[in-house]
């Protein structure tokens, strides 16, 4: 959700004046990175669900061999690290961008009601970004727990 909101906000002329020109390219790169992390993570999870269901129903491990089990653990670790890098990028971008917007756009506006409403809208936008990146953080924690459980599961 953050990425779609970010793309809308970044291309909306009303908010375009708030984003410094040198950071627009960086903003779009981070947004694309976060979206790709989310899509890869969702695709991986959707791919794992049928295999896990078959494994639970049959009572056997997926693949049966030690090499396949190690490969699956390796992919779980890679996806966890991918989620963690997405969390870092999302929180880092949001904090930096909020600081830049507050320092540049709302530095000397006074009590103008139009700027006050715009500032509230921008704060709401950054709060939504923090919440959606928090969901990615929860996915990282859950993926780490799943990996640990799968490593120490019964053989």
Secondary structure, 3 states (H helix, E strand, C coil): CHHHHHHHHHHCHHHHCCCCHHHHHHHHHHHHHHHHHHHHHHHHHHHHHHHHHHHHHHCCCCCCCHHHHHHHHHHHHHHHHHHHHHHHHHHHHHHHHHHHHHHHCCCCCCCCHHHHHHHHHHHHHHHHHHHHHHHHHHHHHHHHHHHHHHHCCCC
